[in-house]
Amino acid sequence: MSAITVAKKDFADAARSRKLMALTAVFALFTFGGAFLASWVGDLFAEMEGEGAQTTIDLVVALQTPASYLVPIIALILGYAAIAGERESGSLKFLLGLPHTRRDVVLGKILGRSAVVAVSILIGFGVGLIGLFAFVGSVSIVDYLLFTLVTILFGFVYICIAVGLSSMTRSTTKAGAGAFGLIVFLWFVWGVLAMGVLYLVEGELWMESYPDWYISLLSLSPDAAYGSAIAAVFGEGQFTIASAYGVENPPLLAEPWFGFVVLAVWALVPLGIGIVLFNRADL
């Protein structure tokens, strides 16, 4: 219950952030625009059979890319100062003077800020749902809800990463630099390094059939795992790295269901390291 107490206070504090409000507004605009885009994809109005499910899947396609960028940004901005900020200000000593353990504080921060991210996603996707009804006129509520839940899970993963980073340092500057560096690494460096290794091993970058290890490596980022998880839920392969490279029989690490495993690893490993270092730190 101690972690829940911390989470309630942290939720109230984080929810008042002006940056969060601005990012949520941007997210809502993107989802509304995605609904408009979905209304033009695939001649939707001419496809009467299975119209509701089809239009919702097309909206998911339109929203996956902006969500894969905006959700991590929202989560990292919310989470990078969760522990480091309180250590820097000295308020963490007061918090730990109450009947809270250090693990309670970390878990409470994760629960509270994950709830804030979930609210942001629900608001954004709620606007997208309104846009879908306005522009398309039909929607599969179940499919849309499933996509929303997977996206909330994705946000939770990045909150765990951010709070884990925040637990490793007493400086918000260092925690913020770590969060920014992680974004740069995952969005840009990861793919470049993978291509570099591909060239060293295969001697070329463009080939008719890419090796399984390369597809697996690209599938292990949290953003790629998010697409795999969506594919697993909907049974639609176009969301995966393997599909992007035209691989019909993907290796184990690139299978859609394995995306959930990858997301779990990305959530637990940074968090676990952060908790260990935080427990050993001199406040």
Backbone hydrogen bonds in HBPLUS format (Angstrom, degrees):
<---DONOR---> <-ACCEPTOR-->    atom                        ^
c    i                          cat <-CA-CA->   ^        H-A-AA   ^      H-
h    n   atom  resd res      DA  || num        DHA   H-A  angle D-A-AA Bond
n    s   type  num  typ     dist DA aas  dist angle  dist       angle   num
A0005-THR N   A0001-MET O   3.01 MM   4  6.35 149.9  2.10 149.2 157.1     1
A0006-VAL N   A0002-SER O   3.13 MM   4  6.47 158.8  2.17 149.3 154.0     2
A0007-ALA N   A0003-ALA O   2.88 MM   4  6.09 155.7  1.94 144.5 152.0     3
A0008-LYS N   A0004-ILE O   2.93 MM   4  6.18 154.7  1.99 150.8 155.8     4
A0009-LYS N   A0005-THR O   3.32 MM   4  6.59 166.5  2.33 149.8 152.1     5
A0010-ASP N   A0006-VAL O   2.89 MM   4  6.04 162.0  1.92 153.4 159.5     6
A0011-PHE N   A0007-ALA O   2.82 MM   4  5.90 153.3  1.89 148.4 155.2     7
A0012-ALA N   A0008-LYS O   3.17 MM   4  6.38 162.5  2.20 145.4 149.4     8
A0013-ASP N   A0009-LYS O   3.00 MM   4  6.28 156.6  2.06 149.2 155.8     9
A0014-ALA N   A0010-ASP O   2.87 MM   4  5.96 171.3  1.87 153.9 156.5    10
A0015-ALA N   A0011-PHE O   2.92 MM   4  5.84 153.8  1.98 147.9 154.8    11
A0016-ARG N   A0013-ASP O   3.37 MM   3  5.76 151.7  2.46 104.2 111.7    12
A0017-SER N   A0014-ALA O   3.10 MM   3  5.52 165.5  2.13 117.5 120.0    13
A0021-MET N   A0017-SER O   3.19 MM   4  6.54 156.4  2.24 143.2 149.0    14
A0022-ALA N   A0018-ARG O   2.98 MM   4  6.24 158.5  2.03 149.5 154.9    15
A0023-LEU N   A0019-LYS O   2.91 MM   4  6.14 163.5  1.94 153.3 157.7    16
A0024-THR N   A0020-LEU O   2.80 MM   4  5.94 156.8  1.85 152.0 158.8    17
A0025-ALA N   A0021-MET O   3.00 MM   4  6.18 151.9  2.08 142.3 149.6    18
A0026-VAL N   A0022-ALA O   3.01 MM   4  6.34 155.1  2.07 146.6 153.3    19
A0027-PHE N   A0023-LEU O   2.85 MM   4  6.07 159.1  1.90 148.5 154.6    20
A0028-ALA N   A0024-THR O   2.86 MM   4  6.09 154.5  1.93 146.6 153.4    21
A0029-LEU N   A0025-ALA O   3.01 MM   4  6.28 153.6  2.08 145.8 152.6    22
A0030-PHE N   A0026-VAL O   2.98 MM   4  6.30 153.6  2.05 149.2 156.4    23
A0031-THR N   A0027-PHE O   3.01 MM   4  6.32 157.3  2.06 150.3 156.1    24
A0032-PHE N   A0028-ALA O   2.97 MM   4  6.18 155.8  2.03 147.9 154.7    25
A0033-GLY N   A0029-LEU O   2.91 MM   4  6.12 157.1  1.96 146.3 152.8    26
A0034-GLY N   A0030-PHE O   2.77 MM   4  6.01 144.8  1.89 142.8 153.7    27
A0035-ALA N   A0031-THR O   2.96 MM   4  6.24 146.7  2.07 143.3 150.9    28
A0036-PHE N   A0032-PHE O   3.16 MM   4  6.52 152.3  2.24 142.3 149.4    29
A0037-LEU N   A0033-GLY O   2.89 MM   4  6.19 154.9  1.95 147.6 154.8    30
A0038-ALA N   A0034-GLY O   2.83 MM   4  6.03 156.1  1.89 147.5 154.0    31
A0039-SER N   A0035-ALA O   3.22 MM   4  6.44 136.6  2.42 137.6 147.4    32
A0039-SER N   A0036-PHE O   3.20 MM   3  5.29 132.5  2.43  95.3 107.7    33
A0040-TRP N   A0037-LEU O   2.97 MM   3  5.50 157.4  2.02 113.8 121.0    34
A0041-VAL N   A0038-ALA O   3.30 MM   3  5.18 154.4  2.37  98.3 105.7    35
A0046-ALA N   A0043-ASP O   3.04 MM   3  5.55 142.9  2.18 110.4 121.0    36
A0047-GLU N   A0044-LEU O   3.07 MM   3  5.27 152.7  2.14 105.6 114.0    37
A0054-GLN N   A0050-GLY O   3.17 MM   4  6.22 163.6  2.20 155.7 160.8    38
A0055-THR N   A0051-GLU O   2.99 MM   4  6.07 166.9  2.00 157.4 159.8    39
A0056-THR N   A0052-GLY O   3.23 MM   4  6.39 157.9  2.28 148.4 154.2    40
A0057-ILE N   A0053-ALA O   3.09 MM   4  6.30 158.3  2.13 149.6 154.9    41
A0058-ASP N   A0054-GLN O   3.04 MM   4  6.30 158.0  2.09 149.6 155.7    42
A0059-LEU N   A0055-THR O   3.00 MM   4  6.26 144.5  2.13 140.7 150.4    43
A0060-VAL N   A0056-THR O   2.94 MM   4  6.26 152.6  2.01 147.3 154.9    44
A0061-VAL N   A0057-ILE O   2.94 MM   4  6.29 155.3  2.00 149.7 156.1    45
A0062-ALA N   A0058-ASP O   3.01 MM   4  6.26 153.3  2.09 141.0 148.1    46
A0063-LEU N   A0059-LEU O   2.84 MM   4  6.07 140.7  2.00 147.2 158.6    47
A0064-GLN N   A0060-VAL O   2.87 MM   4  5.82 140.2  2.03 152.4 160.0    48
A0067-ALA N   A0063-LEU O   2.96 MM   4  5.95 160.9  2.00 158.5 164.8    49
A0068-SER N   A0064-GLN O   2.87 MM   4  6.00 148.2  1.97 147.7 156.3    50
A0069-TYR N   A0066-PRO O   3.20 MM   3  5.27 145.1  2.33  97.9 107.9    51
A0070-LEU N   A0066-PRO O   2.83 MM   4  5.97 176.1  1.83 161.1 162.4    52
A0071-VAL N   A0067-ALA O   3.02 MM   4  5.47 158.6  2.07 135.5 142.4    53
A0073-ILE N   A0069-TYR O   3.42 MM   4  6.58 158.7  2.47 141.3 147.2    54
A0074-ILE N   A0070-LEU O   2.92 MM   4  6.14 166.3  1.94 158.6 161.8    55
A0075-ALA N   A0071-VAL O   2.93 MM   4  6.09 168.5  1.94 156.3 159.6    56
A0076-LEU N   A0072-PRO O   2.83 MM   4  5.91 165.6  1.85 152.2 156.3    57
A0077-ILE N   A0073-ILE O   2.97 MM   4  6.03 161.7  2.01 149.3 154.5    58
A0078-LEU N   A0074-ILE O   3.03 MM   4  6.15 154.4  2.10 145.1 152.4    59
A0079-GLY N   A0075-ALA O   2.88 MM   4  5.96 144.9  2.00 144.7 154.7    60
A0080-TYR N   A0076-LEU O   2.96 MM   4  5.58 156.0  2.02 149.7 150.7    61
A0082-ALA N   A0079-GLY O   3.10 MM   3  5.12 164.9  2.12 110.6 115.0    62
A0085-GLY N   A0081-ALA O   2.93 MM   4  4.62 143.5  2.07 110.0 120.4    63
A0087-ARG N   A0083-ILE O   2.97 MM   4  6.26 151.1  2.05 153.1 162.4    64
A0088-GLU N   A0084-ALA O   2.85 MM   4  5.97 154.9  1.91 148.0 155.0    65
A0089-SER N   A0085-GLY O   3.04 MM   4  6.20 150.9  2.12 140.9 148.1    66
A0090-GLY N   A0086-GLU O   3.00 MM   4  5.84 129.9  2.26 131.9 143.5    67
A0092-LEU N   A0086-GLU O   3.10 MM   6  4.87 152.3  2.18 124.6 117.5    68
A0095-LEU N   A0091-SER O   3.01 MM   4  6.33 157.5  2.06 147.9 154.4    69
A0096-LEU N   A0092-LEU O   2.86 MM   4  6.09 159.4  1.90 152.8 157.7    70
A0097-GLY N   A0093-LYS O   2.97 MM   4  6.07 118.4  2.37 130.6 146.0    71
A0097-GLY N   A0094-PHE O   3.05 MM   3  4.93 138.0  2.23  93.2 105.9    72
A0098-LEU N   A0095-LEU O   3.22 MM   3  5.57 154.2  2.29 104.5 111.8    73
A0100-HIS N   A0098-LEU O   2.57 MM   2  5.53 139.7  1.73 112.5  99.3    74
A0105-VAL N   A0101-THR O   3.07 MM   4  6.44 153.0  2.15 148.1 154.7    75
A0106-VAL N   A0102-ARG O   3.07 MM   4  6.39 163.8  2.09 151.7 154.9    76
A0107-LEU N   A0103-ARG O   2.89 MM   4  6.05 175.6  1.89 157.4 158.9    77
A0108-GLY N   A0104-ASP O   2.78 MM   4  5.77 153.3  1.85 143.6 152.1    78
A0109-LYS N   A0105-VAL O   2.90 MM   4  6.07 155.3  1.96 147.3 153.7    79
A0110-ILE N   A0106-VAL O   3.02 MM   4  6.32 156.4  2.08 149.0 155.4    80
A0111-LEU N   A0107-LEU O   2.93 MM   4  6.18 164.7  1.96 151.8 155.6    81
A0112-GLY N   A0108-GLY O   2.87 MM   4  5.98 168.4  1.89 151.9 155.7    82
A0113-ARG N   A0109-LYS O   2.95 MM   4  5.96 168.6  1.97 148.1 151.9    83
A0114-SER N   A0110-ILE O   2.85 MM   4  5.75 146.0  1.97 141.3 151.2    84
A0115-ALA N   A0111-LEU O   3.04 MM   4  6.15 149.9  2.14 141.3 148.6    85
A0116-VAL N   A0112-GLY O   3.17 MM   4  6.52 147.0  2.29 138.8 147.6    86
A0117-VAL N   A0113-ARG O   2.99 MM   4  6.24 161.3  2.02 145.8 150.0    87
A0118-ALA N   A0114-SER O   2.86 MM   4  6.05 155.3  1.92 145.9 153.4    88
A0119-VAL N   A0115-ALA O   2.98 MM   4  6.23 152.4  2.06 144.3 151.0    89
A0120-SER N   A0116-VAL O   2.99 MM   4  6.32 157.0  2.05 148.6 155.0    90
A0121-ILE N   A0117-VAL O   2.90 MM   4  6.20 159.5  1.94 153.7 158.8    91
A0122-LEU N   A0118-ALA O   2.86 MM   4  6.06 159.1  1.90 148.6 154.9    92
A0123-ILE N   A0119-VAL O   2.90 MM   4  6.11 155.6  1.96 149.7 155.9    93
A0124-GLY N   A0120-SER O   2.96 MM   4  6.19 168.0  1.98 149.7 153.2    94
A0125-PHE N   A0121-ILE O   2.80 MM   4  5.95 171.4  1.81 157.2 159.8    95
A0126-GLY N   A0122-LEU O   2.77 MM   4  5.69 135.0  1.97 133.1 145.8    96
A0127-VAL N   A0123-ILE O   3.04 MM   4  6.34 152.2  2.12 148.9 154.4    97
A0128-GLY N   A0124-GLY O   3.08 MM   4  6.41 150.9  2.17 138.7 147.3    98
A0129-LEU N   A0125-PHE O   2.83 MM   4  6.05 144.5  1.96 139.8 148.7    99
A0130-ILE N   A0126-GLY O   3.09 MM   4  6.42 153.5  2.17 143.9 150.2   100
A0131-GLY N   A0127-VAL O   2.93 MM   4  6.27 157.2  1.99 148.5 155.2   101
A0132-LEU N   A0128-GLY O   2.81 MM   4  6.07 146.3  1.93 143.8 153.5   102
A0133-PHE N   A0129-LEU O   3.06 MM   4  6.38 160.1  2.10 150.5 154.0   103
A0134-ALA N   A0130-ILE O   2.93 MM   4  6.16 153.3  2.00 145.6 154.0   104
A0135-PHE N   A0131-GLY O   2.80 MM   4  5.88 164.6  1.82 155.7 158.3   105
A0136-VAL N   A0132-LEU O   2.84 MM   4  5.35 152.0  1.92 137.6 146.9   106
A0137-GLY N   A0132-LEU O   3.09 MM   5  6.53 151.5  2.18 141.9 148.9   107
A0144-TYR N   A0140-SER O   3.02 MM   4  6.25 166.6  2.04 157.3 161.4   108
A0145-LEU N   A0141-ILE O   2.85 MM   4  5.97 154.4  1.92 147.8 154.9   109
A0146-LEU N   A0142-VAL O   2.94 MM   4  6.18 156.6  2.00 150.4 156.7   110
A0147-PHE N   A0143-ASP O   3.03 MM   4  6.30 158.9  2.07 150.0 155.1   111
A0148-THR N   A0144-TYR O   3.00 MM   4  6.24 154.2  2.07 143.2 150.6   112
A0149-LEU N   A0145-LEU O   2.92 MM   4  6.20 155.0  1.99 150.0 156.3   113
A0150-VAL N   A0146-LEU O   3.02 MM   4  6.30 159.7  2.06 151.3 156.1   114
A0151-THR N   A0147-PHE O   3.01 MM   4  6.21 153.7  2.08 145.5 153.0   115
A0152-ILE N   A0148-THR O   2.91 MM   4  6.20 149.3  2.01 146.1 154.8   116
A0153-LEU N   A0149-LEU O   2.98 MM   4  6.27 154.0  2.05 145.6 152.5   117
A0154-PHE N   A0150-VAL O   2.94 MM   4  6.24 150.2  2.03 142.3 150.7   118
A0155-GLY N   A0151-THR O   2.92 MM   4  6.25 152.2  2.00 146.5 153.6   119
A0156-PHE N   A0152-ILE O   2.90 MM   4  6.19 150.9  1.98 146.6 155.0   120
A0157-VAL N   A0153-LEU O   3.00 MM   4  6.32 150.5  2.08 148.5 155.7   121
A0158-TYR N   A0154-PHE O   3.26 MM   4  6.64 158.2  2.31 146.9 151.3   122
A0159-ILE N   A0155-GLY O   2.94 MM   4  6.23 143.4  2.07 144.9 156.0   123
A0160-CYS N   A0156-PHE O   2.96 MM   4  6.24 157.3  2.01 150.4 155.7   124
A0161-ILE N   A0157-VAL O   3.01 MM   4  6.35 153.7  2.08 145.8 153.4   125
A0162-ALA N   A0158-TYR O   2.88 MM   4  6.03 162.7  1.91 144.1 148.7   126
A0163-VAL N   A0159-ILE O   2.83 MM   4  5.99 171.5  1.84 158.1 160.3   127
A0164-GLY N   A0160-CYS O   2.87 MM   4  5.84 149.4  1.96 138.7 148.2   128
A0165-LEU N   A0161-ILE O   2.92 MM   4  6.19 156.8  1.97 148.8 154.5   129
A0166-SER N   A0162-ALA O   2.87 MM   4  6.12 156.2  1.93 146.4 153.8   130
A0167-SER N   A0163-VAL O   2.86 MM   4  6.04 138.4  2.04 141.9 152.3   131
A0168-MET N   A0165-LEU O   3.09 MM   3  5.29 146.6  2.20 102.7 112.6   132
A0175-ALA N   A0171-SER O   2.99 MM   4  6.23 160.5  2.03 145.9 152.0   133
A0176-GLY N   A0172-THR O   2.74 MM   4  5.80 157.6  1.79 143.9 150.1   134
A0177-ALA N   A0173-THR O   2.90 MM   4  6.07 155.0  1.96 143.2 150.5   135
A0178-GLY N   A0174-LYS O   2.83 MM   4  6.03 150.0  1.92 143.9 152.5   136
A0179-ALA N   A0175-ALA O   2.94 MM   4  6.22 152.3  2.02 144.9 152.1   137
A0180-PHE N   A0176-GLY O   2.91 MM   4  6.14 164.8  1.93 151.3 155.3   138
A0181-GLY N   A0177-ALA O   2.79 MM   4  5.88 159.5  1.83 145.1 151.8   139
A0182-LEU N   A0178-GLY O   2.90 MM   4  6.02 146.7  2.01 139.9 148.8   140
A0183-ILE N   A0179-ALA O   3.09 MM   4  6.39 156.5  2.15 146.8 152.2   141
A0184-VAL N   A0180-PHE O   3.04 MM   4  6.36 165.3  2.06 154.5 157.8   142
A0185-PHE N   A0181-GLY O   2.89 MM   4  6.07 157.6  1.94 145.7 152.4   143
A0186-LEU N   A0182-LEU O   2.85 MM   4  6.04 169.8  1.86 156.8 159.0   144
A0187-TRP N   A0183-ILE O   2.90 MM   4  5.88 162.0  1.93 153.5 158.7   145
A0188-PHE N   A0184-VAL O   2.98 MM   4  5.61 150.6  2.06 139.2 146.4   146
A0189-VAL N   A0184-VAL O   3.22 MM   5  6.56 163.0  2.25 143.4 148.4   147
A0190-TRP N   A0185-PHE O   2.70 MM   5  5.71 152.4  1.78 170.8 166.2   148
A0192-VAL N   A0188-PHE O   3.28 MM   4  6.50 160.6  2.32 148.8 154.6   149
A0193-LEU N   A0189-VAL O   2.79 MM   4  5.94 167.2  1.80 164.4 166.8   150
A0194-ALA N   A0190-TRP O   2.98 MM   4  6.18 158.9  2.02 148.9 155.2   151
A0195-MET N   A0191-GLY O   2.97 MM   4  6.19 154.1  2.03 144.5 151.1   152
A0196-GLY N   A0192-VAL O   2.88 MM   4  6.15 147.8  1.99 144.2 154.0   153
A0197-VAL N   A0193-LEU O   2.90 MM   4  6.21 159.0  1.94 154.3 158.7   154
A0198-LEU N   A0194-ALA O   2.92 MM   4  6.12 153.6  1.99 142.8 151.0   155
A0199-TYR N   A0195-MET O   2.91 MM   4  6.15 155.0  1.97 145.8 151.6   156
A0200-LEU N   A0196-GLY O   3.01 MM   4  6.28 156.4  2.07 146.5 152.9   157
A0201-VAL N   A0197-VAL O   2.92 MM   4  6.10 156.1  1.98 151.7 157.7   158
A0202-GLU N   A0198-LEU O   2.77 MM   4  5.68 166.6  1.78 152.8 157.5   159
A0203-GLY N   A0199-TYR O   2.74 MM   4  4.64 137.8  1.91 119.9 130.9   160
A0214-TYR N   A0211-PRO O   3.18 MM   3  5.53 129.8  2.45 104.6 116.5   161
A0215-ILE N   A0211-PRO O   3.31 MM   4  6.70 161.6  2.35 153.0 157.5   162
A0216-SER N   A0212-ASP O   2.85 MM   4  6.06 158.0  1.90 153.5 160.5   163
A0217-LEU N   A0213-TRP O   2.91 MM   4  6.05 157.1  1.96 140.6 146.6   164
A0218-LEU N   A0214-TYR O   3.07 MM   4  6.32 164.4  2.10 151.8 154.9   165
A0219-SER N   A0215-ILE O   3.10 MM   4  6.20 136.3  2.30 136.9 148.6   166
A0219-SER N   A0216-SER O   3.06 MM   3  5.04 126.2  2.36  94.6 109.4   167
A0220-LEU N   A0217-LEU O   3.28 MM   3  5.50 165.6  2.30 108.2 112.5   168
A0225-ALA N   A0221-SER O   2.92 MM   4  6.14 156.6  1.97 152.3 159.8   169
A0226-TYR N   A0222-PRO O   2.92 MM   4  6.10 139.9  2.08 138.4 148.3   170
A0227-GLY N   A0223-ASP O   3.28 MM   4  6.67 152.5  2.36 141.8 147.4   171
A0228-SER N   A0224-ALA O   2.96 MM   4  6.32 153.9  2.03 146.9 154.9   172
A0229-ALA N   A0225-ALA O   2.83 MM   4  6.03 156.3  1.88 148.1 154.1   173
A0230-ILE N   A0226-TYR O   3.05 MM   4  6.32 156.5  2.11 146.4 152.4   174
A0231-ALA N   A0227-GLY O   2.97 MM   4  6.22 157.4  2.02 146.5 152.9   175
A0232-ALA N   A0228-SER O   2.86 MM   4  6.17 150.0  1.95 147.7 156.2   176
A0233-VAL N   A0229-ALA O   3.06 MM   4  6.32 151.9  2.14 146.7 153.4   177
A0234-PHE N   A0230-ILE O   3.00 MM   4  6.23 161.9  2.03 155.2 159.6   178
A0235-GLY N   A0231-ALA O   2.67 MM   4  5.30 133.7  1.87 143.5 153.8   179
A0240-THR N   A0237-GLY O   3.25 MM   3  5.90 175.7  2.25 126.0 127.3   180
A0244-ALA N   A0240-THR O   3.21 MM   4  6.52 151.1  2.29 138.7 146.4   181
A0244-ALA N   A0241-ILE O   3.02 MM   3  5.02 113.7  2.48  94.6 111.0   182
A0245-TYR N   A0241-ILE O   3.11 MM   4  6.46 138.5  2.29 148.1 159.0   183
A0245-TYR N   A0242-ALA O   3.25 MM   3  5.26 131.8  2.49  94.4 106.6   184
A0247-VAL N   A0242-ALA O   2.78 MM   5  4.98 168.0  1.80 153.6 149.8   185
A0246-GLY N   A0243-SER O   3.05 MM   3  4.89 162.7  2.08 102.9 107.4   186
A0254-ALA N   A0251-PRO O   2.94 MM   3  5.38 148.1  2.05 113.8 123.9   187
A0255-GLU N   A0252-LEU O   3.05 MM   3  5.23 165.7  2.07 110.3 114.7   188
A0258-PHE N   A0255-GLU O   3.03 MM   3  5.36 133.3  2.26 107.8 120.7   189
A0259-GLY N   A0256-PRO O   3.03 MM   3  5.59 158.6  2.08 114.3 121.1   190
A0260-PHE N   A0257-TRP O   3.25 MM   3  6.01 149.6  2.35 116.7 121.3   191
A0261-VAL N   A0258-PHE O   3.04 MM   3  5.07 120.4  2.41  97.2 112.1   192
A0262-VAL N   A0258-PHE O   3.02 MM   4  6.39 160.8  2.06 156.1 160.7   193
A0263-LEU N   A0259-GLY O   2.97 MM   4  6.19 159.7  2.01 147.9 153.3   194
A0264-ALA N   A0260-PHE O   3.02 MM   4  6.20 153.6  2.09 141.4 148.3   195
A0265-VAL N   A0261-VAL O   3.01 MM   4  6.33 155.0  2.08 150.5 157.0   196
A0266-TRP N   A0262-VAL O   2.99 MM   4  6.26 161.7  2.02 153.0 157.8   197
A0267-ALA N   A0263-LEU O   3.00 MM   4  6.22 139.2  2.18 142.1 153.0   198
A0268-LEU N   A0264-ALA O   2.92 MM   4  6.06 165.4  1.94 153.7 157.2   199
A0269-VAL N   A0265-VAL O   3.00 MM   4  5.77 169.0  2.01 150.3 153.9   200
A0272-GLY N   A0268-LEU O   2.73 MM   4  5.74 158.3  1.78 148.2 154.6   201
A0273-ILE N   A0269-VAL O   2.99 MM   4  6.20 167.8  2.01 158.3 160.8   202
A0274-GLY N   A0270-PRO O   2.90 MM   4  6.01 157.5  1.96 143.7 150.6   203
A0275-ILE N   A0271-LEU O   2.91 MM   4  6.15 159.4  1.95 153.4 158.1   204
A0276-VAL N   A0272-GLY O   3.07 MM   4  6.28 163.0  2.10 150.4 154.6   205
A0277-LEU N   A0273-ILE O   3.01 MM   4  6.22 169.0  2.02 154.3 157.2   206
A0278-PHE N   A0274-GLY O   2.83 MM   4  5.88 153.4  1.90 146.9 155.4   207
A0279-ASN N   A0275-ILE O   2.90 MM   4  6.01 154.0  1.96 147.0 153.1   208
A0280-ARG N   A0276-VAL O   3.25 MM   4  6.48 137.3  2.44 138.1 148.7   209
A0281-ALA N   A0277-LEU O   3.03 MM   4  6.06 117.8  2.43 137.1 152.5   210
A0281-ALA N   A0278-PHE O   3.24 MM   3  5.05 146.1  2.36  94.3 104.1   211
